[in-house]
Amino acid sequence: MFNKSIYIKRRQVLKSKFNSGILLFMGNNESPMNYRDNTYHFRQDSTFLYYFGINVPALSAIIDIDENREIIFGAEMTLDELVWMGRQESLKSKCEKCGIDEVQIPGALKSYVEQAEHRGRSVHFLPPYRADNEIKLAALLKIDIEELNTASSVEFVKAVVSQRSVKSEEELIEIDKAASISADIHLNVMQATRPGMYEREVAAAIHQAALASGGNLAYPIILTVNGEILHNHYQGNRLKEGQLVLNDSGVETAGGYASDLTRTFPVSKRFTIEQKDIYEIVLQAYQDASSMLSSGTRYLDIHFQACKSLTLGLKALGLMKGNVEDAVAAGAHTLFFQCGTGHMMGLDVHDMEDLGEQYVGYSDKLKKNTIQFGLKSLRMGKELHPGYVVTVEPGIYFNKELIDRYSASGLFSDFINYPAVEKFRNFGGVRIEDDFVIEEGGARMLGKHLANTVSEIEDIRDSAF
């Protein structure tokens, strides 16, 4: 946890955005794997963590604007819990550390909300994303489960997004720490990976290092020789000479702040000529996009620049043809680049995605394109401001399913050289990704430098054998 003054100030800022009503926060509960007492690793709701800092299950909280009260609802340890888990820090002590003096039992929340509603007071809540909280909220507020998202408070969502989007100095220290640890892990992976190893062996080393750092994984590891599959979590392949390994993995600190890094490297000591050609196109797109990061710039324009850079490189390689601007406008580049160039990051690797992309990555002035392939997967489009933390992650992916569908229909035949593309159908994919904080007049990469040029990566791979 941070110093309690930070949580007090965060709640004060939030309260200043409301004239009346109650703000309701639902913490997360334990999630059983196969029976109640055998649970998955617990992770607190990020908004609850942001305003209260307490990373334990079965809590809820309210901020009562009218009565100027802040209450956490939860239970102290039972005798059985003391026997099985040993004495832990009391809930009251945890609450004091975030500046909350009033603690009530879980059952008191129902009567508090009922009294407030009886008096005609508004109860603001955020859209739930876990089934157990959906059930609790539906019963508490007497709202049909299917109507919860519609009934959630847009005013509350916007207030949280505006506050959490701008990272404070202490938050940036945490994210920088996470990115630096992740960079060290990525470097170790490049040094230790050998032909004949299984993907799962490399992934296991990443997970071990994340736990050893005192934190955990920020998201499931993507460690694959099939990098053309964007979120490929299968790790049963044996690494062979001539293949590429795509490693998309990041550490989350003990405080919950994420990092998100991707590197692609050869299983062999060297990239093949084709691998080097594709890799350097992606690197150029990464550099072009990164150089545009600045306060006042729309991320949508950064995305389009990455798309144009990729298209220009693919055209030079003979895989695309025609006018670059027209090709990108038509969406022809999506045969090779189906996702967005980046997203917000912070307490969540896709920061605040549970609150809705339209509010987090877009704005009232810029609505998200939810229809066009490629753009509908762009999580971030709005204007950047100092304190935003974003990723930059262009890639080229030779997905056999897309190649077959596009070519069979003759889609974008004015821009795509299908006979040339066919030669790359077993290539895989390349992605390069780092994390940046937006500053006045530019941006700063967070974490340590991690090898990203062909020569840097080949030097590491050469010394690894």
Buried (B, 14 or more C-beta within 10 A) or exposed (E): BBEBEBBBEBBEEBBEBBEEBBBBBBBBBBBEEEEEEEBEEEBBBBBBBBBBBBBBBEBBBBBBBBEEEBBBBBBEBEEEEEEEEEEEEEBEEBBEBBBBEEBBEEEEBEEBBBEBBEEEBBBBBBBBBBEEBBEBBBEBBEBEEEEBEEBBBBBBBBBBBBBBBBBBEEBBBBBBBBBBBBBBBBBBBBEEBEBEBBBBBBBBBBBEBBEEBEBBBBBEBBBBBBBBBBEBEEBEBBBEEEBBBBBBBBBBBBBBBBBBBBBBBBBBBEBBEEBBBBBBBBBBBBBBBBEBBBBEBBBBEBBBBBBBBBBBBBBEBEBBBBEBEEBBEBBBBBBBBBBBBBBBBBBBBBBBBBBBBBBBBBBEEBEBBEEEEBBBBBBBBBBBBBBBBBBBBBBBBBBEEBBEEBBEEEBBBEBBBBEBBEEBEEBBBBBBBBBBBBBEEEBEBBBBEBBBEBEEBBBBBEEBE
